Amino acid sequence: MNQQIPDVSDQTLSHIAKKYKLNPARLTMLAGNVNKVYEHVNPEHPTILRLTPVQRRTLEEILAEADFVHYLAQKGGHVADVIPTSDGNLVVGTEQGWHAVLFAKAQGRLPRQEDWNEQFYYMWGKLTGWLHAQSCAYTPAVPARRRQWWEDDLLKIEESIPRSETQVLQRARELMDQLHSFTKDSNSYGLIHNDLHMRNFFIDDNRIMVFDFDDCCYHWFINDIAVILYHALARFGKPPGRWDGEKAFATHFLTHFKRGYETEHQLDAFWWLQLPVFMKLRRVAIYVFYHQALDFAQLSEERVDVIHRTRWDIEQDFPVTQLDLADWLSS
């Protein structure tokens, strides 16, 4: 089911810009896949305006996200803070079906290949640990709440995957049952970013500045780390578990990441051992995304191959990493 979001009318954009005292003529669209994202070009105070369709998120969900991001910024976190309207609101709703949030533009740039070193992995881990430590202490200032992990649109498995794919559906049900059996406590479960891969932060002056909390939800903290590891292993265009040298890279990456993480927060060894389980959840979510967002009749041969391979990997329960977590933890 290919989900298309509507265009934003000039009238709606002008209405929102007025609330934030922005010049509509300076708004340049950056992205328009699941949200409409604009940069307000201002050399002194560059900002990012994000418009989310009501079909994707409720006003309460957007407000809960904005409150969490603002809380992290107030705690001194390197996050792209939410900028309130002139009358103090964190979110602007419109009758035209959009919710708007204005963010400070993150400083820096996306990481490049030469940035991938021990210090980078350590910083990434330290940032993630800090976010989780802050989540442990976070009490929302608003009555609104974000979703629990199983309510995520990308885990609407039965509604998204064709019934004919019985083996995929069976594997996904087994995985969900396993996850639902895990315990929750304030040290291991809370509000997480949920999409903290290398395209959702900038690096600048030896620090990481995070943005795009659009997928934040209540989840086990280890899921943030699983998402990070999954995409770190897939960054060469090959799926995790399939390329030469992957085990050595995963060991090196995770060792320095964990060292940074544990300067801010401690997770029981049990959760580190569950990384492959949560990486499989990411693989299923990606496969669901393919069915939700792509028109299968309009795909390149290369994309079709990727989708077929992902389906096969789920059906066969193919390992998401060559790394033996038990050996790694004991070394």
Rosetta blueprint (number, residue, H / E / L):
1 M L
2 N L
3 Q L
4 Q L
5 I L
6 P L
7 D L
8 V L
9 S L
10 D H
11 Q H
12 T H
13 L H
14 S H
15 H H
16 I H
17 A H
18 K H
19 K H
20 Y H
21 K L
22 L L
23 N L
24 P H
25 A H
26 R H
27 L E
28 T E
29 M E
30 L E
31 A E
32 G L
33 N L
34 V L
35 N L
36 K E
37 V E
38 Y E
39 E E
40 H E
41 V L
42 N L
43 P L
44 E L
45 H L
46 P L
47 T E
48 I E
49 L E
50 R E
51 L E
52 T E
53 P E
54 V L
55 Q L
56 R L
57 R L
58 T L
59 L H
60 E H
61 E H
62 I H
63 L H
64 A H
65 E H
66 A H
67 D H
68 F H
69 V H
70 H H
71 Y H
72 L H
73 A H
74 Q H
75 K L
76 G L
77 G L
78 H L
79 V E
80 A L
81 D L
82 V E
83 I E
84 P L
85 T L
86 S L
87 D L
88 G L
89 N L
90 L L
91 V L
92 V E
93 G E
94 T L
95 E L
96 Q L
97 G L
98 W E
99 H E
100 A E
101 V E
102 L E
103 F E
104 A E
105 K L
106 A L
107 Q L
108 G L
109 R E
110 L L
111 P L
112 R L
113 Q H
114 E H
115 D H
116 W L
117 N L
118 E H
119 Q H
120 F H
121 Y H
122 Y H
123 M H
124 W H
125 G H
126 K H
127 L H
128 T H
129 G H
130 W H
131 L H
132 H H
133 A H
134 Q H
135 S H
136 C H
137 A H
138 Y L
139 T L
140 P L
141 A L
142 V L
143 P L
144 A L
145 R L
146 R L
147 R L
148 Q E
149 W H
150 W H
151 E H
152 D L
153 D H
154 L H
155 L H
156 K L
157 I H
158 E H
159 E H
160 S H
161 I L
162 P L
163 R L
164 S L
165 E L
166 T H
167 Q H
168 V H
169 L H
170 Q H
171 R H
172 A H
173 R H
174 E H
175 L H
176 M H
177 D H
178 Q H
179 L H
180 H H
181 S L
182 F L
183 T L
184 K L
185 D L
186 S L
187 N L
188 S L
189 Y E
190 G E
191 L E
192 I E
193 H L
194 N L
195 D L
196 L L
197 H L
198 M L
199 R L
200 N L
201 F E
202 F E
203 I E
204 D E
205 D L
206 N L
207 R E
208 I E
209 M E
210 V E
211 F L
212 D L
213 F L
214 D L
215 D L
216 C L
217 C E
218 Y E
219 H E
220 W E
221 F H
222 I H
223 N H
224 D H
225 I H
226 A H
227 V H
228 I H
229 L H
230 Y H
231 H H
232 A H
233 L H
234 A L
235 R L
236 F L
237 G L
238 K L
239 P L
240 P L
241 G L
242 R L
243 W L
244 D L
245 G L
246 E H
247 K H
248 A H
249 F H
250 A H
251 T H
252 H H
253 F H
254 L H
255 T H
256 H H
257 F H
258 K H
259 R H
260 G H
261 Y H
262 E L
263 T L
264 E L
265 H L
266 Q L
267 L L
268 D L
269 A H
270 F H
271 W H
272 W H
273 L H
274 Q L
275 L H
276 P H
277 V H
278 F H
279 M H
280 K H
281 L H
282 R H
283 R H
284 V H
285 A H
286 I H
287 Y H
288 V H
289 F H
290 Y H
291 H H
292 Q H
293 A H
294 L L
295 D L
296 F H
297 A H
298 Q H
299 L L
300 S L
301 E H
302 E H
303 R H
304 V H
305 D H
306 V H
307 I H
308 H H
309 R H
310 T H
311 R H
312 W H
313 D H
314 I H
315 E H
316 Q L
317 D L
318 F L
319 P L
320 V L
321 T L
322 Q L
323 L L
324 D L
325 L H
326 A H
327 D H
328 W H
329 L H
330 S H
331 S L
